[in-house]
Amino acid sequence: MNVKTLTLAIGLGLLFAASAIPQQQGGDAQSLARLEQLAGDCEWKLRNATGGVKGRLSLHHRKLENIIEQLKAGKSVDSKEIDRVLHEHFYG
């Protein structure tokens, strides 16, 4: 392979990789804001709940808070775990 072609291919690869990073971080910021909003809604519901419902909501709220803490700390969070918590939030 020609050195110029190889250099061009590596340069383009690095350019595309660098341009994808800000988009991913912006998506994480939107996801984090949405999760914080859901945690706030859950907290409000938790204050008004009693009995077994309060226990389930408390557990769900703690799961949301754990995911938010991990995202704020810069740790990776499994997207399946986020989907599971969102499914619990919306479908019970």
Secondary structure as the mmCIF struct_conf table of DSSP 4:
data_model
#
loop_
_struct_conf.conf_type_id
_struct_conf.id
_struct_conf.beg_label_comp_id
_struct_conf.beg_label_asym_id
_struct_conf.beg_label_seq_id
_struct_conf.end_label_comp_id
_struct_conf.end_label_asym_id
_struct_conf.end_label_seq_id
HELX_RH_AL_P HELX_RH_AL_P1 VAL A 3 ASN A 48
HELX_RH_AL_P HELX_RH_AL_P2 GLY A 51 LYS A 72
TURN_TY1_P TURN_TY1_P1 ALA A 73 GLY A 74
HELX_RH_AL_P HELX_RH_AL_P3 SER A 79 TYR A 91
#
